[in-house]
């Protein structure tokens, strides 16, 4: 078996199938239910070959935070990643059962904690199944403890206390990944008790606009979408409801060669709670 280096921030089902035997490959299933969807996951009993469940909600979130999906500490991320067998030389491919949804959050976290050899499976489980590639029953397997070392990169994260300056800065553009109806306060927020609203001077790019049939749109289409909202020289800060779909925009921006980007980790759930009208 040979080691593999990922070709970019996304890989196709065909590419992954061809490299399933790579000795340094780790596949993570990061599927979670959508906060706006009351239906269950579509993949309760199947997974890609030798995949491991990446538990975003507990193992890879700060459980002490008042807000959902809060990024964990460097120490927590390192400990939990090592438990999953992640090594310094691992090539990580992450997928979910929606196409591209929560998998982008995992990609962003590994980037933020210093591991760049990571990619999202474009189209996720639905496209893998459509291509009739092999699957297996979900199982719990024990992994040998990895030697991964986390190194937190704060330049990829924006916090609540940064927002006032960021929102007034002509050198920053805040882009909100929520739906147009939520951004324009035409429908209530799905989280009970959370007020509607927007971060001052933010712009709207619903994450679904960057996707087509569960896959990222072409690089020229993504570039056009970002060019319409932000000067190329600006730092782009992505926000959403709770820090998940903002990472889809960050992934799309990476594909579009926008690399000066950040994610507002607390997103509207935090801002709308802490900053009252």
C-alpha positions as CSV (number, residue, x, y, z in Angstrom):
1,X,0.0,0.0,0.0
2,X,1.1,3.5,-0.6
3,X,0.5,6.8,1.1
4,X,-1.6,9.5,-0.5
5,X,-1.8,13.3,-0.5
6,X,-5.2,14.8,-1.1
7,X,-5.4,16.9,-4.3
8,X,-7.4,19.7,-2.8
9,X,-10.2,20.6,-0.3
10,X,-12.7,18.4,-2.1
11,X,-12.4,14.9,-3.7
12,X,-14.8,13.0,-5.9
13,X,-16.3,9.7,-5.2
14,X,-14.2,8.3,-8.1
15,X,-11.0,9.6,-6.6
16,X,-11.7,8.2,-3.2
17,X,-12.7,4.8,-4.6
18,X,-9.4,4.6,-6.4
19,X,-7.4,5.4,-3.2
20,X,-9.3,3.3,-0.7
21,X,-6.3,1.1,-0.1
22,X,-3.9,4.0,0.8
23,X,-2.3,3.2,4.1
24,X,-2.6,6.7,5.5
25,X,-6.2,7.2,4.5
26,X,-8.8,7.8,7.2
27,X,-12.5,8.2,6.3
28,X,-14.9,10.0,8.7
29,X,-18.6,10.0,8.7
30,X,-19.7,13.4,10.2
31,X,-23.4,13.0,9.5
32,X,-25.8,14.9,11.8
33,X,-29.5,15.9,11.5
34,X,-30.2,19.4,10.2
35,X,-31.5,21.8,12.7
36,X,-34.1,22.9,10.2
37,X,-35.1,19.3,9.4
38,X,-37.3,17.1,11.7
39,X,-36.5,13.9,9.7
40,X,-33.9,11.4,10.8
41,X,-30.6,10.8,9.1
42,X,-30.8,8.9,5.8
43,X,-27.8,6.7,6.8
44,X,-28.6,5.1,10.1
45,X,-27.0,1.7,9.3
46,X,-24.5,2.0,6.4
47,X,-21.2,3.7,5.9
48,X,-18.3,3.9,3.5
49,X,-15.7,1.1,3.8
50,X,-13.7,1.4,7.1
51,X,-15.3,4.7,7.9
52,X,-15.3,6.0,11.5
53,X,-18.0,8.2,13.1
54,X,-16.8,11.7,13.8
55,X,-18.9,12.9,16.7
56,X,-19.3,16.6,16.1
57,X,-21.9,17.2,18.8
58,X,-20.0,15.8,21.8
59,X,-16.4,14.8,21.2
60,X,-15.6,17.7,19.0
61,X,-17.5,20.5,20.6
62,X,-17.0,22.4,23.8
63,X,-19.7,20.9,26.0
64,X,-19.3,23.7,28.6
65,X,-20.3,26.4,26.1
66,X,-23.8,27.9,26.2
67,X,-23.9,27.7,22.4
68,X,-24.1,24.7,20.0
69,X,-21.1,23.4,18.0
70,X,-18.6,25.6,19.8
71,X,-15.0,24.8,18.7
72,X,-13.2,22.7,21.3
73,X,-9.9,23.5,22.9
74,X,-6.7,22.5,21.2
75,X,-6.2,19.9,23.9
76,X,-9.6,18.4,23.5
77,X,-9.4,18.3,19.7
78,X,-6.0,16.6,19.8
79,X,-7.1,14.0,22.4
80,X,-10.2,13.0,20.5
81,X,-8.5,13.0,17.1
82,X,-5.8,10.7,18.4
83,X,-8.5,8.3,19.7
84,X,-9.8,8.1,16.1
85,X,-6.3,7.1,14.9
86,X,-5.4,10.4,13.3
87,X,-1.6,10.6,12.7
88,X,0.5,13.5,11.6
89,X,0.7,12.0,8.1
90,X,-3.0,11.0,7.8
91,X,-5.0,11.8,4.7
92,X,-8.5,12.5,6.0
93,X,-11.6,12.4,3.8
94,X,-14.8,13.4,5.6
95,X,-18.4,12.9,4.3
96,X,-21.9,13.2,5.5
97,X,-25.3,11.9,4.4
98,X,-26.7,15.2,3.1
99,X,-24.1,15.7,0.3
100,X,-22.1,18.5,1.8
101,X,-23.4,19.7,5.1
102,X,-21.7,19.0,8.4
103,X,-18.6,17.5,6.7
104,X,-17.4,21.0,5.9
105,X,-17.2,21.8,9.6
106,X,-14.8,18.9,10.1
107,X,-12.7,20.1,7.2
108,X,-12.5,23.6,8.7
109,X,-11.7,22.3,12.2
110,X,-8.8,20.2,11.0
111,X,-7.5,23.2,9.0
112,X,-7.9,25.4,12.1
113,X,-6.0,22.9,14.2
114,X,-3.1,22.7,11.8
115,X,-3.8,19.6,9.6
116,X,-4.1,20.5,5.9
117,X,-4.2,17.0,4.3
118,X,-8.0,16.8,4.7
119,X,-10.8,17.0,2.1
120,X,-14.6,16.8,1.9
121,X,-16.1,14.1,-0.2
122,X,-18.0,16.0,-2.9
123,X,-21.6,14.8,-2.9
124,X,-21.1,12.8,0.2
125,X,-22.9,9.5,0.8
126,X,-25.7,10.2,-1.7
127,X,-23.2,10.5,-4.6
128,X,-21.2,7.5,-3.4
129,X,-24.3,5.4,-3.5
130,X,-25.3,6.8,-6.9
131,X,-22.0,5.6,-8.2
132,X,-22.6,2.1,-6.8
133,X,-19.4,2.1,-4.9
134,X,-19.1,-0.4,-2.0
135,X,-20.7,0.2,1.4
136,X,-20.8,-1.7,4.7
137,X,-22.9,-1.9,7.8
138,X,-22.0,0.6,10.5
139,X,-19.7,-0.8,13.1
140,X,-17.6,0.3,16.1
141,X,-14.0,-0.5,15.6
142,X,-11.0,0.2,17.8
143,X,-8.2,2.3,16.3
144,X,-4.6,2.4,17.4
145,X,-3.9,5.7,19.1
146,X,-2.6,8.3,16.6
147,X,0.3,10.7,16.9
148,X,-1.6,13.8,15.7
149,X,-0.5,17.1,17.2
150,X,-3.0,19.9,17.2
151,X,-1.8,23.5,16.6
152,X,-4.5,26.0,16.9
153,X,-4.5,28.7,14.2
154,X,-6.5,31.7,15.5
155,X,-6.4,33.5,12.1
156,X,-9.2,31.2,10.9
157,X,-11.7,32.1,13.7
158,X,-13.7,35.2,14.6
159,X,-15.2,35.7,18.0
160,X,-18.1,37.8,19.3
161,X,-15.8,40.4,20.7
162,X,-14.3,40.9,17.2
163,X,-17.7,41.6,15.5
164,X,-18.2,45.3,16.3
165,X,-14.8,46.2,14.7
166,X,-15.2,43.7,11.9
167,X,-18.7,44.9,11.0
168,X,-17.5,48.5,10.7
169,X,-14.3,47.7,8.8
170,X,-14.1,48.3,5.1
171,X,-11.4,45.7,5.0
172,X,-13.8,42.9,6.1
173,X,-16.9,41.5,4.6
174,X,-19.3,39.4,6.7
175,X,-21.2,36.8,4.7
176,X,-24.2,35.0,6.3
177,X,-24.9,31.4,5.0
178,X,-28.5,31.3,6.4
179,X,-31.5,31.2,4.0
180,X,-32.7,34.4,2.5
181,X,-35.9,34.2,4.5
182,X,-34.0,33.9,7.8
183,X,-31.5,36.6,6.9
184,X,-34.3,39.0,6.0
185,X,-36.2,38.1,9.2
186,X,-39.2,36.8,7.2
187,X,-39.3,33.5,9.1
188,X,-38.4,32.7,12.7
189,X,-35.1,31.2,13.7
190,X,-35.4,27.4,14.1
191,X,-33.9,27.5,17.6
192,X,-36.6,28.1,20.1
193,X,-36.2,31.5,21.9
194,X,-33.6,32.9,19.4
195,X,-34.6,36.2,18.0
196,X,-34.4,37.0,14.3
197,X,-31.9,39.5,12.9
198,X,-28.6,40.0,11.2
199,X,-25.1,41.1,12.1
200,X,-24.7,44.8,11.0
201,X,-23.4,45.3,7.5
202,X,-23.4,41.6,6.7
203,X,-24.4,40.2,3.3
204,X,-26.3,37.1,2.5
205,X,-25.1,34.0,0.5
206,X,-27.3,31.0,1.4
207,X,-25.1,28.0,1.5
208,X,-27.4,26.1,-0.9
209,X,-26.5,28.6,-3.6
210,X,-23.0,27.1,-3.6
211,X,-24.3,23.6,-4.1
212,X,-26.0,21.7,-6.9
213,X,-27.3,18.2,-6.2
214,X,-25.3,18.0,-3.0
215,X,-22.0,18.9,-4.7
216,X,-20.1,22.2,-4.9
217,X,-20.7,24.2,-8.0
218,X,-17.9,24.8,-10.4
219,X,-15.0,27.0,-9.5
220,X,-16.0,29.8,-11.9
221,X,-19.5,29.8,-10.5
222,X,-18.2,30.0,-6.9
223,X,-15.8,32.8,-7.8
224,X,-18.6,34.8,-9.4
225,X,-20.8,34.3,-6.3
226,X,-18.0,35.7,-4.0
227,X,-16.9,38.4,-6.4
228,X,-20.5,39.8,-6.3
229,X,-20.3,40.3,-2.5
230,X,-16.7,40.9,-1.5
231,X,-13.5,42.5,-2.9
232,X,-10.8,39.9,-3.4
233,X,-8.5,41.8,-1.0
234,X,-11.0,41.8,1.9
235,X,-11.0,39.3,4.8
236,X,-14.2,37.4,4.5
237,X,-15.9,36.4,7.8
238,X,-18.5,33.6,7.4
239,X,-21.5,33.3,9.7
240,X,-24.6,31.2,9.8
241,X,-26.9,29.9,12.5
242,X,-24.5,28.0,14.7
243,X,-21.2,27.7,12.9
244,X,-22.0,24.7,10.6
245,X,-23.0,26.0,7.2
246,X,-20.6,28.9,7.5
247,X,-18.0,26.2,7.0
248,X,-19.6,25.3,3.7
249,X,-19.0,28.8,2.5
250,X,-15.5,28.6,3.8
251,X,-14.9,25.4,1.8
252,X,-16.5,26.9,-1.3
253,X,-14.3,30.0,-0.9
254,X,-11.2,27.8,-0.7
255,X,-12.1,26.1,-3.9
256,X,-12.6,29.6,-5.4
257,X,-9.1,30.6,-4.3
258,X,-10.3,32.9,-1.6
259,X,-7.9,32.1,1.2
260,X,-8.2,35.1,3.5
261,X,-11.3,33.8,5.3
262,X,-12.5,33.2,8.8
263,X,-15.6,31.6,10.4
264,X,-17.5,33.3,13.2
265,X,-17.7,30.3,15.4
266,X,-20.7,31.4,17.5
267,X,-22.6,32.8,14.5
268,X,-26.1,34.1,14.8
269,X,-27.1,31.9,17.8
270,X,-24.4,33.6,19.9
271,X,-24.7,37.1,18.4
272,X,-28.5,37.1,18.5
273,X,-28.4,36.0,22.2
274,X,-25.7,38.3,23.5
275,X,-26.5,41.4,21.4
276,X,-30.1,42.4,22.0
277,X,-32.0,44.8,19.8
